[in-house]
């Protein structure tokens, strides 16, 4: 593949990832996720409630994939920002490992 077609492929992938980030808040289920449902089937209700009420060891910068007080636009911004951050980190690692190879 030529460099030009590789770049087109990369840009298409980024565009698809950002499109999914924008659509995700509208497509996501409001029901508990699989992990919470599985935990409810395995752990006693009282113990599960106790675990949910504990303060986290490290607080999330964007809890529940949203920016507080912004509604759906906050969810879109949080997911798109997280997507771009992962892409940037991956790109950085790629550059680092390419130089060392």
N, C-alpha and C positions, 0 to 999 in steps of 0.2 A: 504494500500500500504506500502511496505517496504521502508526503508530509501534509499536503493540502487536504487529502481525504481523511487523514487522521484527525486534523483539526476540526473538520466538519462533523465527524463522528463525536468528538469531544463536546463541541458546542451543542449538538443535538441532545446528548446525554444530560448536559447541564440544564438545557431548556426543559426536558422532560422531568428532571428532578424538581425544578422550581415549579412547574405546572402541578405536579403532585403535591408539593408543599402548599400551594394556594388552594387546591381542591380538598385536601385532607380534612380540614375542620368541618366541611359540609358533608363529607362522606363517612366520617367516623361514627361509630355506634355510641349512643349515650348509655348503653348497658355496661356493666363492669367488664373489664377485659378478661381474657382467659386466665391470666395469673391470679387475679382476685377470685374468680369463680373456682379455680382449682384449689386455692388455699381455703376457701369456705367449705369445700368438700372434705378436706383433710384435717384442718385445725378446728378445735372447738370454738364456738361463737364467742365465748367470753375472752379466750386467749387472743383471737383475731381482733376483737375490739380493743383490747389492751395494747396490742402491737400497733394498731392504726393510730392510737392516741399518743404514742411516744413521739418525742421530738426527734427529727432525723439527726444522725451524726454530723452530716454536712448538708447544709440547706442548698436547694437547687436554685440556680439563677433564674430559671423560668419554670416554676412548678406547674404540673399538668399541661405542659406544652403551650403556655400562654403568658402574655404580659398582662399583669393585673390591671383591671380598670379599662381595658381597651376592647373587650368583647371579642367578636370573631376576627377583627383586624389584628388584635393582639395575638391571637392564635396563629394567624397567617404569618405575622412578623416573626414570631418565635420559631416556627417550623422552618420558614425560609432562612432565617438567620442561622439556625442550627445546621441546615443543609449546606449553606455556603461555608460555614466554619469547618465542617467535616471535609468538604471539597478542598478548602485551602490547606488544611492540615495534611491531607493525602497528597496534594500537589507538592507541598514542602518536603514530605518524606520521600517522594519520588525523586525530587531534585537532589536530595542528600545522598540517597542510595545510588543514584545514577553516577554521581561523581566518584563514589567509592568503589564502583564495580569495574 
